[in-house]
Amino acid sequence: MLSRTLLDTHVSSGSGSVPAGTVRGVARRTKIIATIGPASADEETLIAMMQAGMDVARIALAHTPLDEALERHQRIRDIAERLGFNIGTMIDLAGSKTRTGRFPAEGVEFSVDDTVTLVPGTGESTAEQISIDYAHLVDDCHVGDEIMVGGSVALAVQRVQGRTSTRAPPPRRGRRPRWRAHAHPPHTRPCTPRPGSP
């Protein structure tokens, strides 16, 4: 088990005045960050992780409801105080999650020179029209912008007129968007609220 301040052992290679084969403690120069998820959030596991050398507990809000994250944070604080350990807490904020409206389960095939209309909202998406749950879509899109859909289709904005009309090059890596795919509007002019925004 790792000590909180020393690595258990280090076998010297014989450099300097230390004979080869000497076993000695070495001061730890790094910090150990451990992500706290469902499998490691219980008290017994947290105690073991702290005793093993964890310096910082990371809680990812992208995958953890806020009330559950606060509960884990308080549990970490309580255990660390009880054991006399100085444990930091790192909160990994979730980025914006912009998705399309639902595509058919079999996906939709796009080809070069297809034209598809993008509209704000959560309605069904088809080969002719894609809904994107981003209220500022029309405001943020300019002619020439690229919008990625599902990580597989790149759409080039050709007209903005109440609704955003785009032209789609062929799918990348042969994939087709399906279900509620990720969508990536231009990131240089986002109006998407960030965590903590009013």
C-alpha positions in Angstrom: 0.0 0.0 0.0 1.2 3.5 -0.8 2.0 5.8 2.1 0.4 9.2 1.8 3.9 10.9 1.9 6.3 8.2 0.8 6.3 5.4 -1.7 6.8 2.2 0.1 10.1 1.2 -1.5 12.6 2.2 -4.1 15.5 0.0 -5.1 18.6 2.2 -6.0 20.5 1.5 -9.2 23.7 2.6 -7.4 23.8 6.2 -8.5 25.7 8.7 -6.4 26.7 7.6 -2.9 23.8 5.1 -2.5 25.0 1.5 -3.1 23.1 -0.5 -5.7 20.2 -2.5 -4.3 19.6 -0.2 -1.4 15.9 0.0 -0.5 14.7 3.3 0.8 11.6 5.5 1.0 11.2 8.2 -1.7 9.1 11.4 -1.3 6.2 11.4 -3.6 6.2 14.4 -6.0 2.9 13.7 -7.7 -0.8 14.0 -6.7 -3.1 11.1 -7.2 -6.5 12.1 -8.6 -9.3 9.4 -8.4 -12.7 9.7 -10.0 -15.5 8.9 -7.6 -18.3 7.0 -9.3 -21.0 4.6 -8.3 -18.5 1.8 -7.7 -16.2 3.9 -5.4 -18.6 6.2 -3.6 -19.3 4.0 -0.6 -17.5 4.8 2.7 -15.5 1.6 2.8 -14.0 2.1 -0.7 -13.3 5.8 0.0 -11.4 5.0 3.1 -9.3 2.4 1.2 -8.6 4.9 -1.5 -7.5 7.6 0.9 -5.3 5.2 2.8 -3.8 4.0 -0.5 -2.7 7.6 -1.4 -5.6 9.4 -3.1 -5.0 13.2 -2.8 -7.9 14.5 -4.8 -11.4 13.1 -5.3 -12.9 14.0 -8.7 -16.6 14.2 -9.2 -17.9 14.5 -12.7 -21.2 16.4 -13.0 -21.7 15.2 -16.6 -22.6 11.8 -15.2 -23.8 12.6 -11.7 -26.9 14.4 -10.6 -26.1 17.5 -8.5 -27.7 16.3 -5.3 -25.8 13.0 -5.5 -22.6 14.9 -6.2 -23.1 17.1 -3.1 -23.7 14.0 -1.1 -20.5 12.4 -2.3 -18.6 15.6 -1.6 -19.8 15.8 1.9 -19.1 12.1 2.5 -15.5 12.6 1.3 -15.1 15.7 3.6 -16.5 13.8 6.6 -14.3 10.7 6.1 -11.1 12.8 5.4 -11.7 14.8 8.5 -12.3 11.7 10.6 -9.1 10.0 9.3 -7.0 13.2 9.5 -6.3 13.3 5.7 -6.1 16.5 3.6 -8.1 15.4 0.6 -9.1 17.9 -2.1 -12.3 17.7 -4.2 -12.3 18.4 -7.9 -15.6 19.1 -9.6 -15.6 18.4 -13.3 -18.3 20.6 -14.8 -20.5 19.2 -17.5 -20.3 20.9 -20.9 -23.3 21.8 -23.0 -25.2 18.9 -24.4 -26.8 19.8 -27.7 -28.7 16.9 -29.4 -30.8 16.4 -32.4 -34.4 15.4 -32.4 -34.9 11.6 -32.7 -33.7 10.0 -36.0 -35.2 6.7 -37.1 -33.6 3.7 -35.4 -32.0 2.6 -38.7 -30.4 6.0 -39.1 -30.5 8.4 -42.1 -28.1 8.3 -45.0 -26.7 11.7 -46.3 -25.0 12.2 -49.7 -22.9 15.0 -51.2 -25.1 17.9 -52.4 -28.0 16.9 -50.2 -29.7 19.9 -48.6 -31.2 19.6 -45.2 -33.1 22.2 -43.1 -32.0 22.7 -39.4 -34.6 24.0 -37.0 -34.5 24.7 -33.3 -36.6 22.2 -31.3 -36.9 18.6 -30.3 -39.2 17.3 -33.1 -38.4 14.2 -35.2 -35.4 14.4 -37.5 -35.4 13.1 -41.1 -33.2 13.3 -44.2 -34.9 16.5 -45.1 -35.1 18.3 -41.7 -33.1 18.0 -38.5 -34.3 19.4 -35.2 -31.6 20.6 -32.8 -32.5 21.3 -29.1 -30.7 24.7 -29.1 -32.9 27.7 -29.0 -30.2 30.1 -30.3 -29.4 27.9 -33.3 -30.4 30.5 -35.9 -28.7 33.4 -34.0 -25.4 31.6 -33.7 -25.2 30.1 -37.3 -23.5 32.1 -40.0 -23.1 31.2 -43.7 -20.0 29.1 -44.0 -20.2 27.6 -40.5 -19.8 23.9 -40.1 -22.1 21.9 -37.9 -21.3 18.3 -36.9 -24.1 15.9 -36.4 -23.6 12.6 -34.6 -19.8 12.8 -35.1 -20.3 11.5 -38.6 -21.9 14.2 -40.8 -20.5 17.6 -41.5 -23.0 20.2 -42.5 -22.0 23.5 -44.2 -24.4 26.4 -43.5 -25.5 28.0 -46.9 -28.4 30.1 -45.8 -29.9 31.5 -42.6 -33.5 32.6 -43.0 -35.7 32.0 -40.0 -34.6 28.4 -40.3 -31.1 27.3 -41.2 -30.6 25.6 -44.5 -27.5 23.5 -44.8 -25.7 21.3 -47.3 -24.2 18.0 -46.1 -21.0 16.4 -47.4 -20.9 12.6 -47.2 -20.9 10.9 -43.8 -17.4 10.5 -42.2 -16.3 7.0 -41.4 -19.4 5.6 -43.0 -21.6 6.3 -39.9 -25.2 7.6 -40.1 -26.9 9.6 -37.3 -29.5 7.7 -35.4 -31.7 8.2 -32.3 -30.8 11.5 -30.6 -27.4 12.3 -32.0 -25.0 14.8 -30.6 -25.0 18.1 -32.5 -22.2 20.7 -32.4 -23.2 24.2 -33.5 -20.5 26.8 -33.9 -18.6 27.0 -30.6 -17.2 30.5 -31.1 -20.6 32.2 -30.6 -22.4 30.0 -28.1 -25.4 31.3 -26.2 -25.8 28.0 -24.4 -26.1 28.5 -20.6 -23.2 27.3 -18.6 -23.3 25.7 -15.1 -24.1 28.4 -12.6 -25.7 30.7 -15.1 -29.0 32.4 -14.1 
